[in-house]
Each structure stands twice: as C-alpha cells, then as structure tokens.
C-alpha cells in the first residue's frame, strides 16, 4: 500500500462563486455551496478537480485528456487517450472509447481531491481588516495555537497586535477583546518567511465556533447583476438578480491524497516533456494519435501525481475556478503545501 496525504493552503485573489445550481428563496437568488453541518461556505473538491485536471492538460498540451472525456460522433474526438504513459489520465483517471460499437474502458485516478474548507475569513473592523478563525479550526489543520478558546461574547487578538483595543467589531457584531495567545504554522509548512502569512498572523482574531458561522455568513460578498437582452444588448426588464461569493483574501485548506496503487513498471514518471498530438485519416474517418513525452520541455519534471496537481493549481491562480469567471471571479493562489502523512510499502 502506498499513499501520501498533502495539505494545500490557498488564498482567494478574487471573489469565488461555486453555485448550488439554481435559484432559491432567501438572502440572495444564487447562493453558494456550503457544508451541511456548519453552514459554512466551501469550494467543493469536484470543482477543484475539474479545473486542476483541465489546467494540467493545458500544461501538458494534451487537451483531449481534459474534461469528461466523452467521445463525439460529430468530431474526431475519441475521448481520453487512456494510455498508461499519459500523466493526466494516470493521475485523474480516464474514459476511452475502445471500439466503433461504443464500448468504453474506464480507469480510476490515483489522487483524491477533498473540499477546500475555510481557515481564516477576512472581515472589516474599526481596527482595519482582520482575519477571523477559531482555535479548533486552526488546530484541526495542524496550526499551533497557544491560547484558550474564547467564549461567544469575546474574541481573542493573538500575537498582541491591537495595542490597547478593549473591544472589536466584526462587521455588525461587537465583542470584548482579549490579548493572550499565539498562532504558529504547522510542522513542515514553511510559512514564517511568507509575506502573506506575516500579514495575516499579525491581524488574526479567534472567536468561538458559534460566532464564527454568524460572522462568515454575515460578511460574504453579495453582488447584484442584471441579465442582458441578446436582441437589444441592453438590460432585460425584470431580470435583476443577486448572488453571493467567498470574498477576496479568504484562506482555505484543501487536502489531497495520492493513492498510487500501480506497480512501478506501470507508472509514467518522470515526465519532463509535453505530449505531441498527430491527426490522420484512416478510411475516410479522422482519428487522433497522441505521442507522449515527445514534445517541448515542460519547464519542470513531474515525478509523481501530486506534481501534476501542483501544476494545475498554478494555473488556477490565473484562470480561476467556479462561476462568474468573465466577471472577475475565481482566481485562487497556492500559498504553501506540506506533507501530513505518508505510507510506502513496495511489497504491499
């Protein structure tokens, strides 16, 4: 048995909208995905997996290995290559049409991408912008918290950043402020030299779990838009709608499990060159042949499936994830990643 658990620390560069798929009655028309138990927003692993796979395929220049991989009768697209030499299909799985009668051959991937959960949430206060979290939430993700958990009527200003501040408002909510605690990065996570972490840790506020949910859901970004009439190019009457999003500068943690169960002789690593796709015609029908590891240099070497995930995450910072991408939504930056657990048994 071989597996490795890695945690990725993410920060939103833009508001992120992962919709629930329809309208609903409530505070906004288009709400975002939430955890059922806590009612806190999240970025689903399915959204991240689809975006990361597509962007990794961009890097590898094998676009047919991105997306769902469903064959089309109207084009020459025959689905994923399904080749063990392809690092994209090997990492995320594949679905390939194997014959003209529509038979399909599917392979499971070797990485599991979990949901990205909130870690630190940005809120406006009379002392300027602050990042709100809880003691349990930080400790669950490996951060070292030297402080007592605050009660629902108070908040804890860690690292003593607020001077003589005796009270602090978090949006509309005013809490008593105390200063007696520190927060440090997890073991193996090199955050001490990261300027983004230096900014956040010096303006970090801990609240109770009960208050955290209220603070987050009261301070989500809400925007109003109107549908455009395609015939006139003007705003469509009666088509005003509102939607919410996780705001910019929110910190999240995503866990990725690499479960590379294949034998060493079945693995495509290392990969340091892009794929080359050649199109040809056979019997009047277009087919596609993919030559793996035959193109230009990748600029880096992929030594395992987690390297493919990291390559896709680099483009999430540029191309984004989720909806409203053409309206300036979706970019997410990877701040750091660190190993949490590993098991390697070549004879397992």
Phi, psi and omega in degrees: 000133178230125172207158179216131178256122181237141175250138179243126177266120187243151175225130179285129175269338177227166169302145182239125180241109172249097188287164178270356174099013178176176179278156176208156176280133180160208184296323178226163179285313181251104181269170182251167181294142180223158174285135183298321186283320185257345184064024178267144177297156178207166170253113185297147178298331179295319178295316180293319182297315180297316180293316183295320178298314181298316182289326175295323177293325173301313181298321183278348181061043174229076190291334178294343179270003175267168174071205187282336179076023181275132180289155180233135179284340184271349180231180177272011183281123184250018178088187178303152180293330179064021184264134180297346179274352182272117182292335180288306180295325179296319185284314189254354183096168183210158175224116187232139172279121187262346180205170183289345180274006174093006177297143182237148179234122185244145177230137178283149177281179183241011175232143175244115179262119181271170177297150174268118184257151180297138174244303179229130186245126182283135181221142175282140176217173179289347175263011182100189180292137176228162177245125187258137176209187176232158179298313182296321182295317178295317181291327178300328180261015171093001179287148183265111184247119175253083183190158173274145179293128181289157175275171184297343182265001185221166174227157184246122178267102184281157181062015172049055186267345193258015176063237184265018183299121180259340179214155183213134175265137175245090190071239181273351189261125179258129182230152172292138184253133175235155183227093176197079178178162177224155176228128179238161182289162178292162175298133179086356180256115184273080181256345186299331181260006181273122183295328179295318178292323178300322178292316185288316185295333179275359176223039183264134181236128177258135177231175177285161180298325180296317182286327184302316179299318179294318181296316182295308185290342177273347186237019172293152178284130179237127180237157179242132179225169178225141179289150181257132176286118184293337181280329182252338184077007180252172179297138181275130184293133179077013184248030177284136179213157180241152178211152183248164182205155170291126188287166176299147177073019172280138179257134180227162177234130177241136176257138178233129178251122174264112181246078185272089188270356182283157175291157182301326183284353178260359186266145183273358188280150000277156178238120179230004178231154181281167177278160174236125180255128177241134178253140180213167179244133177230120180056039177078002181243132180285135173230169182229135177244132180248122173262121185269145177058037182239001185260205180291170182291142175288338187089354177203171179244123174273116182256349180195169182302326179298333177292327176293319177298317179297321179296319177293322179296330178298323180278342173298330177294339183254315188260342171085176179218149178089192183272176178062028183297327179282356178252017176088023180255159160108343185287136181225130181257140173274117181276315182197161170217150182209152182278134181254316181210150179211143174220125181230117179221094185296339180263002184281000000 
